Amino acid sequence: MSAQTIHKDMTVKELLDHHPETLDVLVANGFENLKDPKVLAGVGGFLKLERAARTKNYDLDNFLSLLQQKVAEQHQQVDVTMKTTQNNTSEITISGLLPCPVRLPLLEGFDRFVEQYSKETGTTVSYKFEAASLGSAWMDEHIQTVTSADQLPDIFVSAGFETFFDPRTIGRFKEQGLFADLTGDSINRSFDGLELKDPKGHYGLISVVPSAFMINHDELGDLPAPRTWADILKPEYEQKVALPVGDFDLFNAILLTIHKMYGDDGVKKLGRCMLKSMHPAQMIKNAQRVAEEKPPITIIPYFFSRMAGMVKSLEVVWPEDGAIISPIFMLAKADKRDKLQPIADFLASREVGETLTNRGLFPALNPEVENQLPESHPWQWVGWEYLYSHDIAEQIRYTVGLFEAAMEADE
């Protein structure tokens, strides 16, 4: 069964009939009685999600987003809106990884666009956007084995430094002039002072994934809440921080940026502060139930701040010295610029940007988008000079080694 968008007028029973996997979310958020089939058949038949959220004083958008995230994870390997498949007969191929919270709505919009584009131009297009949670395993299977430029999609969208900059994989084609930034020159004012445009014109950016701190005050005790990355690295927070190791793109961005800011010693301190690794959705879930070990501090993609807002003991902190970001890149083949430009324009458009920021809190570079950000939102960006002056794949391996050695030394 394909996933569908969850909406406020859906009853609990309708939700669970279509998406039984969301029962875990409901139970974790105070609806334990729904495990009883009699309660579900009775109350669940008329209790709408909007009313359910109101009974718990939950923010409705956060509540629906949490349920939709569970559905997206369940259906992450099913391309529910893809009308064509990757094949050798299409004139244009598009591929990549999309963040789970926005994958389904982006696919729906892209499907409509491609249908119109093909009708107007007569150009056949096939595309495949997987869930970003598939991460490095998907990259290993579909990208790392590429041996010629012809095997690459014409447009590729994803976060992740290692994939794009590794000179042994996609990075080597950059040196051949294969890619061109087709995203335009203007950048959203949210990023004023930040140099996000590739000075060499190879890589385009359409959005970023910011990081933030989630503080569990019930677990933090008398310790002050960290407000900066420098705070996180202090000895008093050793073995008190959970990091998004499973989110390979953001974790790598954190490692590289900490290394740029504080060198080897900073990465080692980050390793020593590590308590455990969880997916951020697990952090939210565990904050609401008894567990053997709850992290007082969690580094999260900013998107999960919406869910954290549903738990009284949790506070989300935007780092005062800047949220470390993982860019969402778009690579396009330069020799197909004429055919690809309308597609690139759509992917970098206001419509896509508003989906990214409104549904996922992923700030968009499109200048017409009103990004959903705090009034004060400084950034930490590793920068193009760093990316072009280092073997990034080797830097990731090196910093991961430092991090793991420091973490293991404290076990």
PEBEL-V144003 format. One record per backbone hydrogen bond with DSSP energy under -1.0 kcal/mol. CO is the residue of the C=O (numbers start at 1). NH is the residue of the N-H. E is the energy in kcal/mol with one decimal. If there is no record, write none. Layout:
co->{CO | CO}
nh->{NH | NH}
e->{E | E}
//
This chain:
co->{7 | 8 | 10 | 11 | 12 | 13 | 14 | 15 | 19 | 20 | 22 | 23 | 24 | 25 | 26 | 27 | 31 | 32 | 33 | 36 | 37 | 38 | 39 | 42 | 43 | 43 | 44 | 47 | 48 | 49 | 50 | 51 | 53 | 54 | 59 | 60 | 61 | 62 | 63 | 64 | 65 | 66 | 67 | 68 | 69 | 70 | 71 | 73 | 75 | 78 | 92 | 93 | 93 | 94 | 95 | 96 | 98 | 99 | 99 | 102 | 103 | 104 | 105 | 106 | 107 | 108 | 109 | 110 | 111 | 112 | 113 | 114 | 115 | 116 | 117 | 118 | 124 | 126 | 128 | 130 | 131 | 132 | 134 | 135 | 136 | 137 | 138 | 139 | 139 | 143 | 148 | 149 | 154 | 155 | 156 | 157 | 158 | 160 | 161 | 162 | 166 | 166 | 169 | 170 | 173 | 174 | 178 | 188 | 189 | 191 | 194 | 198 | 201 | 204 | 206 | 207 | 209 | 210 | 212 | 213 | 214 | 215 | 216 | 216 | 217 | 220 | 227 | 228 | 229 | 231 | 234 | 235 | 237 | 240 | 241 | 242 | 243 | 244 | 246 | 247 | 248 | 249 | 250 | 251 | 252 | 253 | 254 | 255 | 256 | 257 | 258 | 259 | 262 | 263 | 264 | 265 | 266 | 267 | 268 | 269 | 272 | 273 | 276 | 279 | 279 | 280 | 281 | 282 | 283 | 285 | 286 | 296 | 297 | 298 | 300 | 301 | 302 | 303 | 304 | 305 | 307 | 308 | 311 | 313 | 315 | 317 | 319 | 323 | 324 | 326 | 328 | 329 | 330 | 331 | 332 | 333 | 334 | 336 | 337 | 340 | 341 | 342 | 343 | 344 | 346 | 349 | 350 | 351 | 352 | 353 | 354 | 355 | 356 | 357 | 363 | 365 | 366 | 371 | 378 | 380 | 383 | 384 | 385 | 390 | 391 | 392 | 393 | 394 | 395 | 396 | 397 | 398 | 399 | 400 | 401 | 402 | 403 | 404 | 405 | 408}
nh->{10 | 50 | 49 | 15 | 16 | 17 | 18 | 19 | 22 | 23 | 26 | 27 | 28 | 29 | 31 | 30 | 34 | 35 | 36 | 40 | 41 | 42 | 44 | 45 | 46 | 47 | 13 | 12 | 52 | 53 | 54 | 55 | 58 | 57 | 63 | 64 | 65 | 66 | 67 | 68 | 69 | 70 | 71 | 72 | 73 | 74 | 75 | 76 | 78 | 80 | 126 | 154 | 155 | 128 | 157 | 130 | 132 | 102 | 103 | 106 | 107 | 108 | 109 | 110 | 111 | 112 | 113 | 114 | 115 | 116 | 117 | 118 | 119 | 120 | 121 | 122 | 92 | 94 | 96 | 98 | 134 | 135 | 137 | 139 | 140 | 141 | 142 | 143 | 144 | 146 | 151 | 152 | 333 | 95 | 331 | 97 | 329 | 164 | 165 | 166 | 169 | 171 | 172 | 173 | 178 | 177 | 334 | 191 | 192 | 194 | 196 | 201 | 181 | 330 | 365 | 328 | 326 | 302 | 300 | 317 | 298 | 315 | 219 | 220 | 221 | 223 | 320 | 232 | 233 | 234 | 237 | 238 | 240 | 297 | 275 | 299 | 245 | 247 | 248 | 251 | 252 | 253 | 254 | 255 | 256 | 257 | 258 | 259 | 260 | 261 | 262 | 263 | 266 | 267 | 268 | 269 | 270 | 271 | 272 | 273 | 239 | 241 | 243 | 282 | 283 | 284 | 285 | 286 | 287 | 288 | 289 | 216 | 242 | 214 | 212 | 304 | 305 | 306 | 308 | 309 | 310 | 311 | 314 | 217 | 215 | 213 | 322 | 380 | 211 | 209 | 206 | 158 | 204 | 156 | 180 | 336 | 337 | 340 | 341 | 344 | 345 | 346 | 347 | 348 | 349 | 353 | 354 | 355 | 356 | 357 | 358 | 359 | 362 | 361 | 208 | 188 | 369 | 373 | 323 | 325 | 387 | 388 | 389 | 392 | 395 | 396 | 397 | 398 | 399 | 400 | 401 | 402 | 403 | 404 | 405 | 406 | 407 | 408 | 409 | 411}
e->{-1.6 | -2.1 | -2.4 | -2.6 | -2.5 | -2.6 | -2.0 | -3.2 | -2.2 | -1.7 | -2.2 | -2.8 | -2.3 | -1.0 | -2.4 | -1.5 | -1.7 | -2.0 | -1.6 | -2.3 | -2.5 | -1.7 | -1.7 | -1.0 | -1.6 | -2.2 | -2.7 | -2.5 | -2.5 | -2.5 | -1.7 | -2.1 | -2.9 | -1.2 | -2.4 | -2.8 | -2.4 | -2.2 | -1.8 | -2.7 | -2.5 | -1.5 | -1.9 | -2.8 | -2.3 | -2.0 | -2.1 | -1.1 | -2.2 | -1.4 | -2.4 | -1.8 | -1.4 | -1.8 | -2.0 | -2.5 | -2.9 | -1.3 | -1.1 | -2.2 | -2.5 | -2.3 | -2.0 | -2.7 | -2.5 | -1.6 | -2.1 | -2.9 | -2.0 | -1.9 | -3.0 | -2.9 | -1.6 | -2.3 | -2.3 | -2.3 | -1.7 | -2.0 | -1.3 | -2.7 | -2.2 | -1.5 | -1.0 | -1.8 | -3.0 | -1.6 | -2.6 | -2.6 | -2.7 | -1.8 | -1.5 | -1.4 | -2.1 | -2.3 | -2.9 | -2.1 | -2.5 | -1.2 | -2.3 | -1.5 | -1.8 | -1.5 | -1.2 | -1.6 | -1.8 | -2.0 | -2.9 | -2.0 | -1.8 | -2.5 | -1.4 | -1.5 | -2.0 | -2.9 | -1.7 | -3.1 | -1.9 | -2.8 | -2.6 | -3.4 | -2.2 | -2.3 | -1.2 | -1.9 | -1.1 | -1.4 | -3.2 | -1.8 | -1.4 | -2.2 | -1.8 | -1.9 | -1.7 | -1.6 | -4.1 | -2.9 | -2.3 | -1.1 | -1.4 | -2.8 | -2.2 | -1.8 | -2.5 | -2.6 | -2.7 | -2.4 | -2.8 | -2.2 | -2.3 | -2.4 | -3.3 | -2.0 | -1.0 | -1.5 | -2.3 | -2.3 | -2.0 | -2.1 | -2.1 | -1.5 | -1.2 | -2.6 | -1.3 | -1.6 | -1.2 | -1.8 | -1.9 | -3.0 | -1.5 | -1.4 | -1.1 | -3.1 | -2.8 | -3.0 | -2.3 | -2.0 | -2.1 | -1.6 | -2.2 | -1.5 | -1.9 | -2.0 | -1.6 | -2.5 | -3.6 | -2.7 | -1.8 | -2.3 | -1.3 | -2.3 | -2.3 | -1.8 | -1.8 | -2.5 | -2.3 | -1.3 | -1.5 | -2.6 | -2.5 | -3.0 | -2.8 | -1.7 | -2.4 | -1.8 | -1.9 | -2.5 | -2.9 | -1.6 | -2.4 | -2.4 | -2.6 | -2.0 | -2.2 | -1.0 | -1.6 | -1.8 | -1.5 | -1.5 | -2.4 | -1.7 | -2.0 | -2.7 | -1.3 | -1.2 | -2.6 | -2.6 | -2.2 | -2.6 | -2.9 | -2.6 | -1.9 | -2.1 | -2.6 | -2.9 | -2.2 | -2.1 | -2.2 | -2.7 | -1.7 | -1.2}
//
